[in-house]
């Protein structure tokens, strides 16, 4: 709410205009009320005119200054406020009520002023009988210019200063006399491309009032201080022989606008950090995490951004400011036109010479900001063409922040702005440091995860068979596809084992879990299965032994299917421990499911595994696989099995080509889970 003021504490009486050849003394009362009709300012002239002391009327309804209105009609105070806000300036004659109860004719001029909070309606009042004796309102304006606590100005048709009050002179930091006769654009120095001057000219030429326009400016008297003023303008009436021109009311709202701007910027910074917390690090992939940081920063924080990883020779390598710095750019983005896109995305490997801004930043470990000029470009770019590209990109300032986590510098993030955006502030440096720290931790997590993934994948590949058993009666084609980096390496495994009597065993399994533990468990089960198979137990007993091994090894859940084929009899024996069933394609193209029930998974115990038998015709194709081939998000297992049957029905040619065709049909994109597919074409002996 506006502050309440009793004006003229040191003034002896009402303000009067200076006498002129056509003027007499006219007492002017100055008061102010808010949009709700409560009195907020009470000058000494108001006390004389209405008879009330300031303490008796401040914060009270202004309706008490007027006789009660007829029933059902708005009061005079309400009309004054409404018309002032609607028109910007209103002049009217109304009956007024003195403290002693007498009613007198009074002339009012009202206009709104935007202060530090809500609008205030300034009222200027004089007795009607006095106003009638004057020819112009010059005396009235003189009184106003002397008493009004806000800046007032009168301009001629050429927008030159004719009259102003001391309040405005104080705002400008110049004496009143130094204004007179000078154009407004000599005193109010704006950087709006002439917009304020166009507003002034529109008021002078078209007669349209302007209320509460915010104008940023500097003045010759205060050249180092940016000001924001609320400016209201109105055309002078030209009545009574007065000169045409523009009248203005100016309020310095710099502190208010600065506080609003700072609060807005603080909210924007918090919102940006909130978005970064939600959007950066959604996966354990280094490139994706870097891309997420760029997407958060551009264009909310900057016009261009790059993220680069430092290519240290070894993790323990210390930073040497005297050596070039090698980085790998993994993400970039900009909203600027060419050549900026080429600048941010044109390189994969970047070399920064000693003395560059990146070296200075890494030496301190703190974010820094640099102006993009010839010196910066020469020190930062190792090639002249890249330096010229930087200078031509439109970027005027670059903020460089380290990507450091767990005591190690992972890389750097650079944020660039054009000259059209504000300079980077200390708050922006802190914000960039926070963004970089969060991203660095996510990048380090992704890096560590990738390392574990690589170890698990290396271990799994080492534990899978390097070469499968060869038999003249069984032609084999096999594929293993690791899952995506987002799902980790799983425990899928397979093997083909030579058995006595030309028999061949095919086995496929899957250990629950991912990563190194799953790979180690997979290797244990594969090696155990191979050793057991060569000792000749039937498939049911073999799975029973594997189940015991799983329980002894702490493997909580694993599946396995074991098929033993005898080429002399053409019969196959199958045992299943909770694994997707084998399929067989007959020579006529029909596809059949082999085996009985799925059985329980390994690692549970207590239930025997019952083998099933089947006769396989010459030329049949047997398919063993893991659930990664038939199960996917948005597709159930039965749908996947039907798709696999359809693809197997078309298997006729070379198995190496057919196994790739089946995989491509069922897994058109990158595999999301480990996948094994083994195809075996059966040939009878003899």
C-alpha positions in Angstrom: 0.0 0.0 0.0 1.1 3.6 -0.5 2.7 5.3 2.5 0.7 7.9 4.4 2.2 11.4 4.5 1.2 14.7 6.0 2.8 17.2 3.7 4.4 20.6 4.5 5.5 20.0 8.0 7.7 23.1 7.9 5.3 25.2 5.7 3.5 28.1 7.4 0.3 28.0 5.2 -1.2 27.0 1.9 0.8 27.2 -1.3 0.0 30.2 -3.5 1.0 31.0 -7.1 3.2 34.0 -7.8 1.2 37.0 -9.0 1.3 37.9 -12.7 -0.3 40.6 -14.8 -3.5 38.6 -15.2 -3.3 36.5 -12.0 -4.5 36.7 -8.5 -3.5 34.6 -5.5 -5.1 31.1 -5.7 -4.8 28.7 -2.8 -4.2 25.1 -3.9 -4.8 22.1 -1.8 -2.8 19.0 -2.6 -4.0 15.6 -1.3 -3.6 12.0 -2.4 -5.8 9.0 -2.2 -5.5 5.3 -3.3 -7.7 3.4 -5.7 -9.9 2.3 -2.8 -10.7 5.9 -1.9 -8.6 6.2 1.3 -6.6 9.4 1.9 -2.8 8.8 1.7 -1.4 12.3 1.5 -2.6 15.6 3.1 -0.9 18.9 2.3 -1.2 22.1 4.3 -3.4 23.6 1.6 -5.9 20.7 2.1 -6.0 21.5 5.8 -6.9 25.1 5.0 -9.4 24.2 2.3 -11.3 21.4 4.1 -10.6 22.3 7.7 -9.3 18.8 8.7 -5.9 18.1 10.3 -3.8 15.4 8.7 -4.1 13.0 11.7 -7.9 13.2 11.3 -8.1 12.2 7.7 -5.1 10.0 6.8 -6.2 6.4 6.0 -9.9 7.5 6.2 -12.3 7.5 3.2 -12.1 10.5 1.0 -15.8 10.4 0.8 -15.9 12.5 3.9 -14.7 15.5 1.9 -17.9 15.6 0.0 -21.7 15.9 0.7 -23.5 12.5 0.7 -24.6 11.5 -2.9 -28.1 10.8 -3.8 -29.1 7.2 -3.0 -28.0 4.7 -5.6 -25.4 7.0 -7.2 -21.5 6.8 -6.8 -19.9 9.3 -4.4 -17.7 12.2 -5.6 -14.5 10.5 -4.3 -15.3 7.3 -6.1 -15.9 9.3 -9.3 -12.6 11.2 -8.9 -10.6 8.0 -8.6 -12.4 6.2 -11.4 -12.0 9.0 -13.9 -8.4 9.7 -13.0 -7.5 6.1 -13.6 -9.5 5.9 -16.7 -8.5 9.1 -18.4 -5.1 9.8 -16.8 -6.1 13.4 -16.0 -9.5 14.8 -15.1 -10.7 18.3 -14.3 -14.1 18.8 -12.7 -16.1 21.2 -10.4 -17.9 19.5 -7.5 -19.5 20.5 -4.2 -17.1 19.9 -1.3 -17.8 19.6 2.4 -15.9 21.6 5.0 -15.2 20.3 8.5 -17.7 22.8 9.9 -20.5 21.3 7.7 -20.6 24.0 5.1 -20.7 23.0 1.4 -18.7 25.0 -1.1 -18.0 24.8 -4.8 -14.6 23.4 -5.5 -12.5 22.8 -8.6 -10.5 19.5 -8.7 -7.8 18.2 -11.0 -6.9 14.6 -10.5 -4.4 12.2 -12.0 -2.8 8.9 -11.1 0.8 8.4 -10.1 2.5 5.0 -10.1 4.4 4.9 -6.8 6.4 2.0 -5.1 3.2 0.0 -4.7 -0.4 0.7 -5.8 -1.4 3.7 -7.9 -2.0 7.0 -6.0 -4.5 9.6 -7.3 -3.1 13.0 -6.7 -5.8 15.6 -6.2 -5.4 19.4 -6.6 -8.3 21.4 -5.3 -9.1 25.1 -5.1 -12.2 27.0 -4.2 -14.4 27.5 -7.2 -15.0 31.2 -6.6 -11.3 31.8 -6.6 -10.7 29.7 -9.8 -13.4 31.7 -11.5 -11.4 34.9 -11.1 -8.3 33.7 -13.0 -7.9 33.5 -16.7 -5.5 30.6 -16.9 -4.3 27.8 -14.6 -0.7 29.1 -14.6 -0.9 30.0 -10.9 -2.3 26.6 -10.2 0.6 24.9 -12.0 3.2 27.0 -10.2 1.8 25.9 -6.9 1.8 22.3 -8.0 5.4 22.5 -9.2 6.4 23.9 -5.8 4.6 21.4 -3.6 4.3 18.1 -5.4 6.7 15.5 -4.1 7.1 13.8 -7.5 8.9 15.1 -10.6 6.8 17.4 -12.8 7.7 18.9 -16.1 6.3 21.1 -18.8 7.6 20.7 -22.4 6.9 22.8 -25.4 5.8 21.5 -28.8 9.5 20.8 -29.7 9.8 18.8 -26.5 12.1 21.3 -24.8 12.0 22.0 -21.1 9.8 25.0 -20.2 9.3 24.4 -16.5 10.1 21.7 -14.0 10.0 21.3 -10.2 12.9 20.8 -7.9 12.0 17.1 -7.3 12.7 16.3 -11.0 15.9 18.4 -11.0 17.1 16.3 -8.0 16.4 13.1 -9.9 18.4 14.3 -12.8 21.2 15.7 -10.7 21.1 19.0 -12.5 19.9 22.5 -11.5 16.5 23.6 -12.8 18.2 26.3 -14.9 20.4 23.8 -16.7 17.2 22.1 -18.1 15.4 25.1 -19.5 15.5 25.3 -23.3 17.2 21.9 -23.7 15.6 19.0 -25.5 14.5 16.0 -23.5 16.9 13.6 -25.2 19.8 15.7 -24.0 18.8 15.1 -20.4 17.0 11.8 -20.4 19.5 9.5 -22.1 17.8 6.2 -23.1 19.0 3.2 -25.0 15.6 2.1 -26.3 16.2 3.1 -29.9 14.2 6.3 -29.6 11.0 4.6 -28.3 10.6 7.2 -25.4 11.0 10.1 -27.8 8.3 8.6 -30.0 6.0 8.3 -27.0 6.5 12.0 -26.2 5.9 13.0 -29.8 2.7 11.0 -29.9 1.3 12.8 -26.8 2.3 16.2 -28.2 0.9 15.5 -31.7 -2.1 13.3 -31.1 -3.1 14.4 -27.7 -3.3 10.9 -26.2 -2.3 10.7 -22.5 0.3 8.1 -21.4 0.1 6.6 -17.9 2.7 4.7 -15.9 5.2 3.9 -18.7 8.4 2.5 -17.4 11.5 4.1 -18.9 15.1 3.2 -18.3 17.6 6.0 -18.5 20.7 7.9 -17.4 21.2 11.6 -17.1 24.3 13.9 -17.5 24.1 14.7 -13.8 24.1 11.0 -12.8 26.0 9.3 -15.7 26.9 6.2 -13.7 23.5 5.4 -12.3 20.8 3.5 -14.2 17.4 4.8 -13.3 13.9 3.4 -14.0 11.1 6.0 -13.9 7.4 5.6 -14.1 6.4 8.3 -16.6 2.9 9.7 -17.1 2.4 12.3 -19.9 -0.6 14.4 -21.0 -1.2 17.2 -23.5 -1.5 20.7 -22.2 -4.9 22.1 -22.8 -4.0 25.4 -24.6 -6.8 27.1 -22.8 -6.6 30.6 -21.4 -3.8 31.6 -23.7 -1.3 28.9 -22.5 1.2 27.5 -24.8 0.7 24.0 -26.3 3.0 21.2 -25.3 3.3 18.2 -23.0 3.0 17.9 -19.2 4.6 15.1 -17.4 4.8 13.4 -14.0 7.8 11.3 -13.2 8.5 8.9 -10.3 11.8 7.2 -9.6 11.0 3.5 -9.2 14.5 2.3 -9.7 14.8 0.5 -6.3 11.4 -1.2 -6.8 12.2 -2.4 -10.3 15.7 -3.5 -9.3 14.2 -5.5 -6.4 11.6 -7.0 -8.8 14.3 -7.8 -11.3 16.6 -9.4 -8.7 13.7 -11.5 -7.4 12.8 -12.6 -10.9 16.3 -13.5 -11.7 16.6 -15.5 -8.4 13.4 -17.4 -9.2 14.7 -18.1 -12.7 18.0 -19.5 -11.3 16.2 -21.7 -8.8 13.9 -22.9 -11.6 16.9 -23.7 -13.8 18.5 -25.7 -11.0 15.3 -27.5 -10.4 15.1 -28.4 -14.1 18.7 -29.5 -14.0 18.1 -31.8 -11.0 15.1 -33.4 -12.8 16.6 -33.7 -16.4 20.4 -34.2 -16.0 21.5 -37.7 -15.2 18.4 -39.6 -16.2 20.6 -42.4 -17.6 24.0 -43.8 -16.8 25.3 -42.8 -20.3 28.0 -40.2 -20.5 26.9 -38.7 -23.9 23.3 -38.6 -22.9 24.1 -36.8 -19.6 26.2 -34.2 -21.4 23.4 -33.7 -23.9 20.9 -33.2 -21.1 23.1 -30.4 -19.6 23.2 -28.6 -22.9 19.4 -28.9 -23.3 18.9 -27.4 -19.8 21.3 -24.5 -20.3 20.3 -23.4 -23.9 18.5 -21.1 -24.2 17.4 -20.6 -20.6 20.9 -19.6 -19.4 23.0 -19.0 -22.5 22.9 -18.9 -26.3 25.4 -21.6 -26.8 27.0 -24.4 -24.7 29.6 -27.2 -25.2 30.5 -30.0 -22.9 34.0 -31.6 -23.2 35.8 -34.4 -21.4 39.5 -34.0 -20.7 41.6 -36.7 -22.2 44.1 -37.4 -19.4 46.9 -39.8 -20.2 46.0 -41.6 -17.0 43.5 -40.9 -14.2 46.2 -39.8 -11.8 47.7 -37.3 -14.2 48.2 -33.8 -12.7 47.2 -30.7 -14.7 50.2 -29.0 -16.2 49.5 -25.3 -17.2 52.5 -25.3 -19.5 51.2 -28.1 -21.7 48.4 -28.2 -24.3 45.1 -29.6 -23.0 43.3 -32.2 -25.0 39.6 -32.7 -24.8 36.8 -34.6 -26.5 33.6 -32.7 -27.2 30.6 -34.9 -26.4 27.7 -32.4 -26.5 27.0 -29.0 -27.9 24.1 -26.7 -28.8 23.3 -23.2 -29.8 20.3 -21.1 -30.8 22.5 -18.7 -32.8 22.6 -18.6 -36.6 25.7 -19.7 -38.6 28.6 -19.7 -38.1 27.8 -20.5 -34.4 26.6 -24.1 -35.1 29.9 -24.9 -36.8 31.8 -23.4 -33.9 30.2 -25.5 -31.3 29.7 -28.7 -33.3 32.6 -28.6 -35.8 35.2 -30.6 -33.7 35.3 -33.9 -31.9 38.8 -33.5 -30.5 39.9 -30.0 -29.2 43.4 -28.8 -28.3 43.8 -25.8 -26.1 47.2 -24.1 -26.1 48.9 -23.1 -22.8 47.7 -19.8 -21.4 44.1 -20.3 -22.7 41.1 -19.4 -20.6 40.5 -23.1 -19.9 44.0 -23.4 -18.5 43.3 -20.4 -16.2 40.1 -21.9 -15.1 41.6 -25.3 -14.3 44.5 -23.6 -12.4 42.0 -22.1 -10.0 39.3 -24.8 -10.1 36.6 -22.1 -10.2 34.3 -20.8 -12.9 35.5 -17.7 -14.8 34.0 -15.4 -17.3 35.9 -13.9 -20.3 35.1 -11.3 -23.0 35.4 -12.7 -26.5 38.0 -10.5 -28.2 41.0 -10.9 -30.4 43.3 -11.8 -27.5 40.9 -14.4 -26.0 40.3 -16.0 -29.4 44.0 -16.2 -30.1 44.8 -17.7 -26.7 41.8 -20.2 -26.8 41.8 -21.5 -30.4 44.8 -23.5 -31.6 44.1 -22.7 -35.2 43.5 -19.3 -36.9 40.3 -20.5 -38.7 38.8 -21.6 -35.4 39.7 -18.2 -33.8 38.0 -16.4 -36.6 35.0 -18.6 -36.3 34.8 -17.7 -32.6 35.0 -14.0 -33.3 32.3 -14.2 -36.0 29.9 -16.4 -34.0 28.1 -13.6 -32.3 29.2 -14.7 -28.8 30.4 -11.8 -26.7 31.1 -13.5 -23.4 32.0 -17.0 -22.4 31.7 -18.6 -18.9 33.9 -21.6 -18.3 33.2 -24.0 -15.5 35.0 -27.2 -14.5 33.3 -30.6 -14.4 34.8 -31.9 -11.2 33.6 -34.8 -9.1 35.1 -36.9 -6.3 38.3 -34.8 -6.5 38.8 -35.4 -10.2 38.3 -33.0 -13.1 36.2 -34.8 -15.7 36.0 -32.0 -18.2 34.7 -28.5 -18.8 31.5 -26.9 -19.7 31.4 -23.6 -21.6 28.4 -21.2 -21.7 28.3 -18.4 -24.2 26.1 -15.3 -24.5 25.7 -12.6 -27.1 25.9 -8.9 -26.4 22.1 -8.7 -26.6 21.9 -10.6 -23.2 23.0 -9.3 -19.8 26.6 -9.9 -18.7 27.3 -12.9 -16.6 27.0 -11.9 -12.9 28.5 -13.4 -9.8 25.2 -15.2 -9.3 25.5 -16.6 -12.8 29.0 -17.8 -12.0 27.7 -19.6 -8.9 24.8 -21.0 -10.9 27.1 -22.3 -13.7 29.3 -23.9 -11.0 26.3 -25.6 -9.5 25.1 -26.9 -12.9 28.6 -28.1 -13.7 29.0 -29.8 -10.3 25.7 -31.7 -10.7 26.5 -32.7 -14.3 30.0 -33.8 -13.3 28.7 -36.1 -10.6 26.3 -37.6 -13.1 29.1 -37.9 -15.7 31.3 -39.6 -13.1 28.6 -42.0 -12.2 28.1 -42.8 -15.8 31.8 -43.2 -16.3 32.1 -45.6 -13.4 29.0 -47.5 -14.6 30.5 -47.7 -18.1 33.7 -49.1 -16.6 31.8 -51.8 -14.6 29.7 -52.5 -17.8 32.9 -53.0 -19.8 34.3 -55.3 -17.1 31.1 -57.4 -16.9 30.9 -57.6 -20.7 34.6 -58.7 -21.0 34.0 -61.3 -18.2 30.9 -62.6 -19.9 32.5 -62.9 -23.3 35.5 -64.6 -21.7 33.2 -67.1 -20.0 31.1 -67.9 -23.0 32.5 -70.6 -25.3 35.1 -69.3 -27.7 34.4 -72.2 -30.1 31.4 -74.6 -30.1 31.7 -78.4 -30.5 31.6 -79.5 -34.1 29.5 -82.5 -35.3 28.9 -83.7 -38.8 25.3 -84.4 -37.7 24.4 -81.0 -36.3 25.1 -77.7 -38.1 25.2 -74.8 -35.7 24.7 -71.0 -36.0 24.7 -68.9 -32.9 24.6 -65.3 -31.8 24.9 -63.5 -28.5 23.8 -59.8 -28.3 24.5 -57.9 -25.1 21.8 -55.6 -23.8 22.0 -51.8 -23.9 24.3 -49.9 -21.6 21.2 -48.7 -19.8 20.2 -52.3 -18.8 23.7 -53.7 -18.0 25.1 -57.0 -19.1 22.9 -59.9 -18.1 23.6 -63.6 -17.4 22.6 -65.2 -20.7 24.7 -68.2 -21.8 24.8 -71.1 -24.2 27.0 -74.1 -25.2 27.2 -77.0 -27.6 28.8 -80.1 -26.1 30.1 -83.3 -27.8 28.9 -86.5 -26.0 29.9 -90.1 -26.6 28.2 -92.1 -29.4 28.0 -89.0 -31.7 25.4 -87.5 -29.4 25.3 -83.7 -29.1 24.0 -81.6 -26.2 22.7 -78.0 -26.7 22.2 -75.9 -23.6 20.9 -72.3 -23.2 20.5 -70.5 -19.8 19.8 -67.2 -18.2 20.9 -66.1 -14.7 18.7 -63.5 -13.0 20.5 -60.1 -12.5 23.0 -58.0 -14.4 26.6 -57.0 -14.2 29.6 -58.8 -13.0 27.8 -61.0 -10.5 25.4 -62.3 -13.2 28.3 -62.9 -15.5 30.3 -64.8 -12.9 27.2 -67.0 -12.0 26.6 -67.6 -15.7 30.2 -68.8 -16.1 29.9 -71.1 -13.1 26.7 -72.8 -14.4 28.1 -73.2 -18.0 31.3 -74.8 -16.8 29.4 -77.1 -14.4 26.9 -78.1 -17.1 29.6 -79.0 -19.5 31.4 -81.1 -17.0 28.2 -82.9 -15.9 27.2 -83.6 -19.5 30.3 -85.5 -20.3 29.7 -87.8 -17.3 26.4 -89.0 -19.0 23.5 -88.3 -16.6 20.1 -87.9 -18.3 18.9 -84.4 -18.8 16.6 -84.4 -15.8 19.4 -85.5 -13.4 21.8 -83.0 -15.0 19.4 -80.1 -14.2 19.1 -81.5 -10.7 22.8 -81.3 -10.2 22.8 -77.8 -11.7 20.1 -76.8 -9.2 22.2 -78.0 -6.3 25.2 -76.1 -7.7 23.1 -73.0 -8.0 21.9 -73.2 -4.4 25.4 -73.9 -3.0 26.7 -70.9 -5.0 24.1 -68.5 -3.8 22.5 -68.2 -7.2 18.9 -67.4 -6.3 17.3 -67.8 -9.7 18.4 -69.1 -13.1 16.7 -70.8 -16.0 18.1 -73.4 -18.3 17.0 -75.7 -21.1 19.0 -78.8 -22.0 18.6 -80.8 -25.3 20.5 -84.0 -26.0 20.3 -85.3 -29.6 21.2 -88.8 -30.8 21.7 -88.8 -34.6 21.5 -92.6 -34.8 18.0 -92.8 -33.4 16.9 -89.3 -34.3 15.5 -88.8 -30.8 16.1 -85.9 -28.5 15.7 -85.8 -24.8 14.8 -82.4 -23.3 14.7 -81.0 -19.7 13.6 -77.5 -18.8 14.2 -75.4 -15.7 11.8 -72.5 -16.2 13.3 -71.5 -19.6 11.4 -70.5 -22.8 10.8 -73.8 -24.6 12.8 -74.9 -27.6 11.1 -74.8 -31.0 11.7 -77.1 -34.0 11.0 -76.4 -37.6 10.1 -79.5 -39.6 11.1 -79.9 -43.2 7.6 -79.1 -44.3 7.8 -75.7 -42.6 5.6 -76.4 -39.6 7.0 -75.2 -36.2 6.5 -77.2 -33.1 7.2 -76.6 -29.4 9.4 -79.3 -27.8 9.4 -80.6 -24.2 6.7 -80.9 -21.6 6.3 -78.4 -18.8 8.8 -75.6 -18.2 9.7 -76.8 -14.7 10.9 -74.6 -11.9 14.0 -72.4 -12.2 17.4 -73.4 -10.8 18.2 -72.3 -7.3 14.9 -73.2 -5.7 15.2 -76.9 -5.1 12.9 -79.5 -3.9 11.3 -80.5 -7.2 12.7 -83.0 -9.7 13.2 -82.1 -13.4 11.4 -84.6 -15.6 12.8 -85.1 -19.1 10.7 -85.3 -22.2 11.4 -87.0 -25.5 10.8 -86.2 -29.1 11.8 -87.6 -32.5 13.4 -85.0 -34.9 13.2 -85.7 -38.6 16.2 -85.3 -40.9 16.7 -81.6 -41.9 14.7 -80.2 -38.9 16.0 -77.0 -37.5 16.1 -76.7 -33.7 15.9 -73.2 -32.1 17.1 -72.4 -28.5 17.0 -68.8 -27.3 16.6 -66.6 -24.2 13.7 -64.3 -23.3 15.4 -61.2 -24.6 14.5 -62.4 -28.1 10.7 -62.8 -27.5 10.0 -60.4 -24.6 10.1 -56.6 -24.8 8.4 -53.6 -23.2 4.9 -53.4 -24.8 5.0 -57.0 -26.1 4.2 -60.1 -24.1 5.9 -63.4 -24.4 3.2 -65.1 -26.4 3.2 -62.4 -29.0 7.0 -62.8 -29.2 6.8 -66.6 -29.5 4.3 -66.3 -32.3 6.7 -63.9 -34.1 9.6 -66.3 -33.6 7.5 -69.2 -35.0 6.7 -67.2 -38.0 10.3 -66.4 -38.7 11.4 -70.0 -38.1 8.9 -71.3 -40.6 10.8 -69.4 -43.3 14.3 -70.8 -42.3 15.5 -72.8 -45.4 18.9 -71.5 -46.4 22.3 -71.1 -44.8 22.0 -70.9 -41.0 24.5 -68.1 -40.6 22.3 -65.9 -42.8 19.1 -67.2 -41.3 20.1 -66.5 -37.7 20.9 -62.8 -38.6 17.6 -62.5 -40.5 15.6 -63.8 -37.5 17.4 -61.4 -35.1 16.9 -58.4 -37.4 13.2 -59.2 -37.7 12.5 -59.7 -34.0 15.0 -57.0 -32.7 14.8 -54.2 -35.3 16.4 -51.7 -32.9 19.1 -52.0 -30.3 18.6 -54.9 -27.9 17.3 -53.8 -24.5 18.2 -57.2 -22.8 20.8 -59.8 -23.4 19.8 -62.1 -26.2 21.0 -65.6 -27.3 19.8 -67.4 -30.4 21.1 -70.9 -31.4 19.9 -72.6 -34.6 20.8 -76.2 -35.1 20.1 -78.2 -38.3 19.7 -81.9 -37.6 21.1 -84.7 -39.9 20.5 -88.4 -39.2 23.4 -90.7 -39.1 23.7 -93.5 -41.7 
